[in-house]
Amino acid sequence: MRKHNIGACAGRAWVVTGRMKRVALPTLVKIMNEDVFLVQQAVGWLAREDKIRFEQQGRVLYVRLTDREGELYEKNPSCVSKVLSR
């Protein structure tokens, strides 16, 4: 798996997470229709860059954009369409 694939998937995961505000990790995998390992690597990429945070509720792990990233998502809709068009 190439780093480019992980980065592209991370961008799409960022957009999906921004749209949904909070999403369970298994749901994110289903929505993105990607290999579970690729999505997990993408989420790790975003976490390493402090773009997402995790919330545990029972046995379910949720992800959401950090406050700063959520503001960026809301203020810059052109970046959303750019990421989705890749």
Secondary structure by P-SEA (a helix, b strand, c coil): ccaaaaaaaaaaaaaaaaaaccccaaaaaaaacccaaaaaaaaaaaaaaccbbbbbcccbbbbbccaaaaaaaaacaaaaaaaaac
